Amino acid sequence: MAHKFEVYKDGKGEFRVRFKYNSEIIFSTEGYASKAGAHRSIESIRKYVADAPVEDLE
């Protein structure tokens, strides 16, 4: 698989999500107190990313 979400625990004990494409980290989220919170963020991304506008800040 060329892309995937990874849920992991950081050094502070918070759960984070990172999205990888071809082994490169594309983005990571803020820390969540629970693993369930991290999984909810994935579902939110999946639900809304297709409709996200693009802003050119140049």
C-alpha positions in Angstrom: 0.0 0.0 0.0 1.4 3.4 -1.0 -0.4 5.4 1.6 -1.6 4.8 5.2 -2.6 6.4 8.5 -0.5 5.5 11.5 -1.7 5.9 15.1 1.2 6.1 17.6 2.0 7.3 21.1 4.5 10.2 21.4 7.1 10.9 24.0 4.5 12.8 26.1 2.1 9.9 26.2 -0.3 11.5 23.7 -1.8 9.6 20.7 -1.0 11.2 17.3 -1.9 10.3 13.8 0.5 10.6 10.9 -0.3 10.1 7.2 2.4 8.5 5.1 2.7 8.2 1.4 5.5 6.0 0.0 7.1 5.9 3.5 7.2 9.8 3.6 5.3 11.5 6.4 2.9 14.0 4.7 1.3 15.4 7.9 0.7 14.6 11.5 -2.0 15.7 13.9 -2.0 17.3 17.3 -1.8 15.0 20.4 -4.9 13.3 21.7 -5.5 12.0 25.3 -7.0 8.7 24.0 -6.5 6.4 21.1 -10.2 6.8 20.3 -9.7 10.5 19.9 -6.9 9.8 17.4 -9.2 7.4 15.4 -12.0 10.0 15.4 -9.6 12.5 13.8 -8.9 10.0 11.0 -12.6 9.6 10.3 -13.0 13.4 10.3 -10.2 13.7 7.7 -11.7 10.9 5.6 -15.1 12.5 5.7 -14.1 16.1 4.9 -10.9 16.1 2.9 -12.5 15.7 -0.5 -14.4 19.0 0.0 -11.4 20.9 1.3 -10.7 24.1 -0.6 -7.3 25.1 -1.8 -5.9 28.5 -0.8 -3.0 30.0 -2.6 -1.3 32.2 -0.1 1.2 33.7 -2.5 
